[in-house]
Amino acid sequence: MSKLDIIKNQVNNAEELARKIWLAGLGAYGKSYDGAKDQVENLSSTATKLFDELVEKGEVLEGSAKGKIKENTNIESRVAEVRSKLGLDKQSNEEQIAELSAKIDALTTAVAKLSTEK
């Protein structure tokens, strides 16, 4: 083999090695791209699943909250009904006393009038 053939062989080997290094780099890029793509797809799927789970949980809590609100509304209306029956919802104590005093005065006047008629 001549020196020229040896040099050509070494150049060919160097070119082949450079090509393999280039291809290895491309392969590494492609592999990392595929891995990242898979992770993004998994993350997207996981996020969608998590979102759906949160929506379900929200629906359950909403139903529970509506029930509690309805209970509280029923309790409030019962308390209002009792207050109304006791006369506590419309007037303050002072107003009630004034009203009762006026009724007593009217009854006293009526009784006095009846007693003078005899």
ABEGO torsion letter per residue (X at the ends): XBAAAAAAAAAAAAAAAAAAAAAAAAAAAAAAAAAAAAAAAAAAAAAAAAAAAAAAAAAAAAAAAAAAAAAAAAAAAAAAAAAAAAGAAABBAAAAAAAAAAAAAAAAAAAAAAAAAX
